[in-house]
Amino acid sequence: MEYKMIEREKFQVVGVKKVISFREGQNLVEIPKFWEQVWADGTMDQLERLANKEVANYMGICHIPEELEPKQEMNYWIVTEYAGEAPEGMDVFEVPKFQWAVFRSVGALPEAIQQTWQNIFAEWILTSGYKHAPGPEIEVYGPGDSKADDYECEVWIPVTKK
């Protein structure tokens, strides 16, 4: 599986979050619905106005705080990179400094990125010489038609050497 390693200092994002169950694959249904909701309710327009245009416009962040893990739930954030106060109705999330394994995903969403996630955990993590570090996982979405067969985005996994 093709990937690159990057190290990134901590950074701040701003956006909205929802608690989503990952029990029995519920996240595969609920996360796309959450994206549809934020496109429909104007949240994405607000994030676009806040976005740092030097980086990708939107991110989806999977974060499992200790209190949610036993319930097989996570916070799923839809955000943009932004340094400043959170506007009303949004929250700030600090992404810690990590070494990241970055995987390119090509194809229509959500199927292509869901396949990328599956490949990372079913293949790459088992044979790579790296282990998942305790931290958030990030989906980075760039411009373009996310339903197109050639749409490109990335999955970032925090890692350490085994």
Summary of the structure (lengths in Angstrom):
residues: 162
radius of gyration: 15.2
end to end distance: 18.0
largest distance: 44.2
contacts: 458
relative contact order: 0.23
helix: 28%
strand: 40%
